[in-house]
Amino acid sequence: MSGREIILGFDMALSNSAAISIDGKILSPTSSKNSPSRPSAMMKIIDSLLEEVDASPDQISALTMNIGPGSFTGIRVGIATAKGLAIPFNTPLIPFTSFEMIASINPDYKDGGIIINAGGGYFYFQASCESKNGNISSRASLLKTDEVIAKVDKLSTILLYGNKLDETGRNFKEMFPDKNIISENKDMAALLCVAAGVAFKNNEFLKPVELKPFYVKPSYVNL
């Protein structure tokens, strides 16, 4: 069918999942337990979603993806997958950072920060969030546990996201009972489609050549 607004969203940085929206209606997101280093697993999900809505890659109105931070390999493979799908048809790309997507779950929080469990005792951190609605953010950073605890102490609201999040959330809540600490572990793909639908209508998208990853490195690493 032609004339439909088809937005395909996928996340290989945090949740390794994909979703598709048809004229604003989100289909149930599909996830994979395979490693994000295997693009073939994500392509199988994408092919399945397109088949479900009787669409082909050339009929995709826009592609949206999580550009990081998160799994280094997942981000790299996700960027390559997006370009591979978009370049043949010059499909518009609508990228979002992990911070933007987590902030969209609770858009009304103020004087807050976002913490993503990076594993190995490290956390991605950003105070507030720089998003397409004009919010202002601090520079994103990758912090050790004691460093992120010091950040939490200065903020009133914290959004948490990542593996073993409930355990992490309970620890933070015990340490800071006066803080508003919100634990989130929602699938990113559906959130991407919702946000991209708005951006697409506002003509806020990139060409494939303009797509870049959003990496966050420890402060002691100089690249």
C-alpha positions in Angstrom: 0.0 0.0 0.0 1.2 3.5 -0.7 0.4 6.8 1.0 0.9 5.5 4.5 3.2 7.1 7.0 5.5 4.3 8.0 8.1 4.9 10.7 10.5 2.2 11.6 12.4 2.5 14.9 15.1 0.3 16.4 17.4 0.4 19.4 20.6 -1.6 19.6 22.3 0.6 22.2 20.1 -0.4 25.2 17.3 -2.8 24.4 18.0 -4.5 21.1 14.4 -4.1 19.9 12.5 -2.7 17.0 9.0 -1.3 16.4 7.0 0.2 13.6 4.2 2.8 13.4 1.6 3.1 10.7 0.0 6.6 10.5 0.8 7.1 14.2 -0.4 3.7 15.4 2.4 1.7 17.1 2.6 -2.0 16.6 3.8 -4.2 19.5 7.6 -3.8 19.7 9.7 -6.9 19.0 13.0 -7.7 20.8 15.9 -10.0 20.3 17.9 -11.8 22.9 20.8 -12.1 20.4 23.9 -10.0 20.8 23.7 -6.5 19.3 26.9 -7.4 17.5 24.8 -9.5 15.1 23.1 -7.2 12.6 21.4 -10.2 11.0 19.3 -10.7 14.2 18.0 -7.1 14.0 17.4 -7.4 10.2 15.2 -10.5 10.9 13.1 -8.4 13.3 12.8 -5.5 10.8 11.9 -7.9 8.0 9.2 -9.5 10.1 7.7 -6.1 11.1 7.7 -4.9 7.5 6.0 -8.2 6.4 3.4 -7.8 9.1 2.3 -4.4 7.7 2.7 -5.5 4.0 5.5 -2.9 3.4 8.9 -2.9 1.7 12.0 -0.9 2.7 11.4 1.6 -0.1 8.0 2.5 1.5 9.5 3.5 4.9 8.7 7.2 5.5 11.4 7.7 8.1 13.9 5.6 10.2 14.5 6.4 13.8 17.2 4.9 16.0 19.0 5.3 19.4 22.5 6.6 18.7 23.7 6.1 22.3 25.1 6.0 24.8 24.9 2.3 25.5 26.6 -0.7 24.0 29.5 0.4 21.9 29.1 -2.4 19.5 25.3 -2.0 19.4 25.6 1.7 18.6 28.1 1.0 15.8 26.1 -1.8 14.3 22.9 0.2 14.7 24.3 3.2 12.8 25.5 0.9 10.0 22.1 -0.8 9.8 20.3 2.5 9.6 22.5 3.7 6.8 22.2 0.5 5.0 18.4 0.7 5.0 18.3 4.5 4.3 21.0 5.1 1.6 19.4 3.2 -1.3 16.1 5.2 -1.0 17.4 8.4 0.7 15.1 7.7 3.6 15.0 10.4 6.3 16.7 9.5 9.5 15.6 10.8 12.9 18.2 10.0 15.6 17.7 10.3 19.4 20.1 9.8 22.2 19.4 7.4 25.1 19.0 10.5 27.4 16.4 12.0 25.2 14.3 8.9 25.1 14.5 8.3 28.9 13.5 11.9 29.5 10.5 11.5 27.2 9.1 8.9 29.6 8.9 11.5 32.3 9.0 14.9 30.5 7.9 17.0 33.5 10.8 16.3 35.8 12.8 19.3 36.8 16.2 19.9 38.4 17.0 16.3 37.6 19.5 13.9 36.0 19.4 10.7 34.0 21.5 7.7 35.0 22.0 4.7 32.7 23.7 1.6 34.1 26.7 1.0 31.8 27.8 -2.1 33.7 31.1 -2.9 35.5 30.5 -0.2 38.1 30.1 2.6 35.6 27.1 4.8 34.8 26.3 7.2 32.0 25.1 10.5 33.5 23.5 13.7 32.2 21.8 16.4 34.2 18.5 17.5 32.6 18.4 16.6 28.9 19.1 18.4 25.7 16.1 17.5 23.5 14.2 18.7 20.5 11.8 20.7 22.8 14.6 23.0 23.9 15.6 21.6 27.3 19.1 22.4 28.4 21.5 19.7 29.5 25.0 19.3 31.0 27.7 17.4 29.1 27.1 13.7 29.2 29.7 11.7 31.2 30.7 8.1 32.1 31.2 8.0 35.9 32.2 5.5 38.5 29.7 4.6 41.3 31.1 7.0 43.8 31.2 9.8 41.3 27.6 9.3 40.3 26.5 9.2 43.9 28.0 12.6 44.3 25.9 13.8 41.4 22.7 12.4 42.9 23.3 14.2 46.1 23.0 17.6 44.3 19.8 16.8 42.3 16.1 16.5 43.4 14.9 14.0 40.7 16.8 11.1 39.2 15.7 8.9 36.3 17.4 5.5 36.2 17.6 3.1 33.3 19.6 -0.1 32.6 20.2 -3.7 33.4 19.6 -4.8 37.0 17.9 -1.4 37.4 15.6 -2.4 40.2 18.5 -3.4 42.4 20.3 -0.2 41.6 17.2 1.8 42.2 16.6 0.4 45.7 20.2 1.1 46.6 19.9 4.8 45.5 16.5 5.1 47.3 18.0 3.8 50.5 20.9 6.2 50.3 18.8 9.2 49.3 15.3 8.8 50.8 14.5 12.4 50.2 15.1 12.2 46.5 12.5 11.5 43.8 14.2 8.5 42.2 12.3 6.9 39.3 13.3 3.6 37.9 12.5 2.9 34.2 13.2 -0.1 32.0 10.8 0.5 29.1 11.4 -0.7 25.6 13.0 2.0 23.6 11.8 1.1 20.1 8.1 2.2 20.7 9.3 5.4 22.3 11.5 6.1 19.3 8.5 5.8 16.9 6.3 8.1 19.0 9.0 10.8 19.2 10.0 10.4 15.6 6.4 10.8 14.4 6.4 14.3 15.9 9.8 15.2 14.5 8.9 13.9 11.0 5.8 16.1 10.8 8.1 19.1 11.8 10.6 18.1 9.1 13.3 17.5 11.7 15.4 14.8 10.2 18.8 14.0 8.7 20.2 12.7 5.5 22.0 9.3 5.9 25.4 10.9 5.4 24.8 13.2 8.4 24.1 10.4 10.9 26.7 10.1 13.7 26.9 8.0 16.9 26.8 9.5 20.4 29.6 8.0 22.4 30.4 8.9 26.0 33.9 8.1 27.4 35.4 8.3 30.9 36.9 11.6 31.8 40.4 10.2 32.0 40.3 8.9 28.4 41.6 11.3 25.7 40.7 10.4 22.1 
